[in-house]
């Protein structure tokens, strides 16, 4: 896979003022540097080992986000290297993030992943549990909740709209109820559905394959 420069520039213009996080799991640090030349400065990795490899070799000015499922035993490797962790999806992970952040005396910015469609195949907190989650966060003084993340079901694009709308409504409710947290970010929308997600209030879109083309 290599960077499709024209596509990157068009998508950057398309999503502005929202933030484009390029999902880089299929490319190496050289292609990440190409993304940066096109004006993309946020890169999202799904796997800790792959992230660590690229982090060591990449020497640009971009910012790293972690967007994949994060295992508790891997938290210590990335916690001081990424700007934002999108996929915080259970209480055990909150505990481990707080523990590792406390050890380093750092603040860690996170998004709470919600499973709005209640799909068994996806991770995330249940919408009905969010007030309990927010209460639990009182014990996590090193964690800054910047907002929510969700993944829409794999259905017709227009049919995803209701799930984006529900996530935005949930974010607005939490922001009003818990003013001690920023709760400004809404990470939702990928290559196939990001335009609908933007229409419904996404502030961050996570796009992978639409930015790249097959090697010739």
Buried (B, 14 or more C-beta within 10 A) or exposed (E): BBBBBEBBEEBBEBBEEBBBBBBBBEBBBEBBBBBBEBEBBBBBBBBBEBBBBBBEEBEEEBBBBBBBBBEBEBBBBBBEEBBBBBBBBBEEBBBBBBBBBBEEEEEBBBBBBBBBBEBEEBBBBEBEBBEEBBEEBEEBEBBBBBBBBBBBBEEEEEEBBEBBBBBBBBBEBBBEEBEEBEBEBBBBBBBBBBBBBBEBBBBBBBBBBBBBBEEE
